[in-house]
Amino acid sequence: MSDPAPHILIVDDDERIRGLLRKFLSRNGFLVSVAREAAHARRLLEGLEFDMIVMDVMMPGENGVDLTRALRQHHDTPVLLLTARGETDDRISGLEAGADDYLAKPFEPKELLLRINAILRRMPEPAPENGAPKVLQMGKVRYDIDRGELMRGDTPVRLTATEAQLMRIFSEYLREPVSRAKLVEELGRDKGQAQERAVDVQITRLRRKIESDPKQPRYLQTVRGEGYMLAPD
């Protein structure tokens, strides 16, 4: 059975734009609901779950930035803001409120579609009921625990046998420091400082495949005096 189509909520006080976006996104495989204002959107969000919200900034009453800020207190649904104002300050305000992206009007519908698909691809896989994640998201890189696969976007990232083993170990001790001695033991190596230095080299190589800036690692962190720790998004 194929996955259900993503459900998008369009929030815009312009009836013409609501209709055009609903028709365009429906043609491109999405389920679409529409709201004419923030209060209407709130009512829909009380009873339905959406995969994404596409929302105009300039609306009567509560505007899109304020609604985004309020939603972030209870919802992690991605938000793409639309506005006729393209100034940097307005974009920053929207992003600081918790929006995932920002598109200035007028825009090409194809660009909107590309932005929506890009945001949905970045969303982490839902965790199983026991709370243990099956896919770890690390910026543009994701790691499938069950398959032992590392992906950057749609491109597989090749792991050596040692790197694959390190990822398995870190996934078992997620967000917990693992000492170099423990890593040596888990890798089945003879103990000793030489082996611990070899682990350091493997960590450096693995960071090059995970981090956007390996010299300032965000995900495969060094915990001073304790070892290394994997901390995904």
C-alpha positions in Angstrom: 0.0 0.0 0.0 1.4 3.4 -0.9 1.9 6.1 1.7 -1.0 8.6 2.2 -0.7 11.9 0.4 0.7 14.7 2.6 -2.0 17.0 4.0 -1.3 20.7 3.5 -3.2 23.5 5.2 -3.4 26.8 3.3 -4.1 29.9 5.4 -4.8 33.1 3.4 -7.4 35.8 3.5 -7.4 36.1 -0.3 -10.0 33.8 -1.7 -8.5 33.8 -5.2 -5.1 32.7 -3.8 -6.6 30.0 -1.6 -8.4 28.6 -4.7 -5.4 28.7 -6.9 -3.1 27.0 -4.4 -5.7 24.4 -3.5 -6.1 23.5 -7.2 -2.3 23.5 -7.9 -1.3 21.5 -4.9 -4.1 19.0 -5.4 -3.0 18.4 -9.0 0.5 17.7 -7.6 -0.6 14.9 -5.3 -1.4 16.7 -2.0 -4.5 16.7 0.2 -5.4 20.3 0.8 -7.5 22.1 3.3 -7.9 25.9 3.4 -8.5 28.5 6.1 -9.5 32.2 5.5 -7.8 33.6 8.7 -5.9 32.6 11.8 -9.0 31.9 13.9 -10.3 29.5 11.2 -6.9 27.8 11.0 -6.9 27.3 14.8 -10.3 25.5 14.6 -9.0 23.2 11.9 -5.8 22.4 13.8 -7.9 21.4 16.8 -9.4 18.5 14.9 -7.0 17.6 12.1 -3.3 16.8 11.8 -1.4 18.4 8.9 2.0 17.6 7.4 2.6 21.2 6.6 1.1 24.7 6.8 1.4 27.3 4.0 0.4 30.6 5.5 0.1 34.3 4.4 1.8 36.8 6.8 -0.5 39.8 6.2 -4.0 38.8 7.4 -6.7 40.7 9.3 -6.6 40.1 13.0 -3.8 37.7 14.0 -1.1 37.8 11.4 0.9 34.8 10.1 4.1 35.5 12.1 2.1 35.8 15.4 0.1 32.6 14.6 3.4 30.7 13.8 4.9 31.8 17.1 1.8 30.7 19.0 1.6 27.3 17.2 5.3 26.6 18.0 4.3 26.3 21.7 2.3 23.1 20.9 2.9 22.1 17.3 6.1 21.1 15.4 4.2 21.1 12.0 6.4 22.7 9.3 5.3 26.3 8.4 6.1 28.1 5.1 5.2 31.8 5.2 4.0 33.8 2.2 4.1 37.5 2.1 4.1 40.5 -0.3 7.0 41.9 1.7 10.4 40.6 0.9 12.6 42.7 3.1 15.3 40.9 5.2 13.8 42.0 8.5 10.5 40.5 7.6 12.1 37.2 6.6 14.1 37.1 9.9 11.0 37.8 11.9 9.2 34.9 10.3 12.1 32.5 10.9 12.6 33.6 14.4 8.9 32.9 15.1 9.6 29.3 14.1 8.8 29.2 10.4 10.7 26.7 8.3 10.9 28.8 5.2 9.7 32.1 3.7 8.5 32.9 0.1 7.8 36.4 -1.1 4.8 37.2 -3.4 4.5 37.1 -6.3 6.1 33.6 -6.7 6.1 30.9 -9.2 3.9 27.9 -8.2 6.7 25.5 -9.2 9.0 27.3 -6.7 6.4 26.9 -3.9 6.1 23.2 -4.8 9.9 22.7 -4.7 10.1 24.5 -1.3 7.3 22.3 0.1 8.9 19.1 -1.0 12.3 20.2 0.3 10.8 20.9 3.8 8.9 17.6 3.9 12.1 15.7 3.0 13.9 17.3 5.9 11.3 16.1 8.4 12.5 13.2 10.6 10.9 9.9 10.3 8.2 9.3 13.0 9.5 7.3 16.0 8.0 3.9 16.7 5.6 3.5 19.6 8.3 2.5 22.0 9.9 5.9 21.5 13.2 4.6 19.9 13.9 6.4 16.6 14.6 4.3 13.5 16.0 7.2 11.5 18.4 9.8 12.9 18.4 13.2 11.3 21.6 15.2 11.4 21.1 18.3 9.3 21.2 17.3 5.6 22.3 13.7 6.6 20.1 11.0 8.0 21.0 7.5 9.3 18.7 4.5 9.0 19.4 2.4 12.1 17.8 -0.8 10.8 19.5 -0.7 7.4 22.7 0.8 8.6 22.5 3.3 5.8 23.8 6.9 5.8 22.2 9.3 3.3 22.8 12.9 2.3 19.6 13.9 0.6 18.9 11.2 -1.9 22.6 10.2 -2.2 24.0 7.2 -0.2 27.1 7.9 1.8 29.5 5.0 1.8 30.6 3.8 5.2 33.6 1.6 5.8 33.0 -1.4 8.0 34.5 0.4 11.0 32.5 3.5 10.4 29.3 1.5 10.1 30.1 -0.2 13.4 30.8 3.1 15.1 27.4 4.4 13.9 25.7 1.3 15.3 27.5 1.8 18.7 26.6 5.5 18.9 23.0 4.7 17.9 22.8 2.3 20.9 24.1 5.0 23.2 22.3 7.9 21.7 23.0 11.3 23.4 25.2 9.5 25.9 29.0 9.9 26.0 31.0 6.8 25.0 34.6 6.6 26.1 37.4 5.8 23.7 38.2 2.7 25.8 34.6 1.5 25.4 34.7 2.1 21.6 37.9 0.1 21.4 36.2 -2.7 23.3 33.0 -2.6 21.2 35.0 -2.7 18.0 36.7 -5.8 19.2 40.2 -4.3 19.2 43.1 -4.9 21.5 43.2 -2.3 24.3 45.8 0.4 24.4 46.6 4.0 23.6 47.5 3.2 20.0 44.0 1.8 19.5 42.4 4.8 21.1 44.3 7.1 18.8 43.1 5.0 15.9 39.5 5.5 17.1 40.2 9.2 17.1 41.2 9.0 13.4 38.0 7.0 12.6 35.9 9.6 14.4 37.6 12.4 12.3 36.8 10.5 9.1 33.2 9.8 10.2 32.7 13.5 11.0 33.6 14.4 7.4 30.6 12.4 6.3 28.2 13.7 8.8 29.1 17.3 9.7 28.8 20.4 7.5 31.9 21.7 9.3 33.9 18.7 10.7 36.2 21.1 12.6 33.3 22.3 14.6 31.1 19.2 15.0 27.5 19.6 15.9 26.3 16.0 15.9 29.3 13.8 16.6 30.5 15.7 19.6 33.6 15.4 21.8 32.6 15.4 25.5 35.7 16.5 27.4 37.0 13.8 29.8 34.3 11.3 28.8 34.6 10.5 25.1 32.3 11.0 22.1 28.6 11.4 21.8 26.1 11.3 18.9 23.4 13.9 19.3 21.1 14.1 16.3 18.4 16.7 15.7 
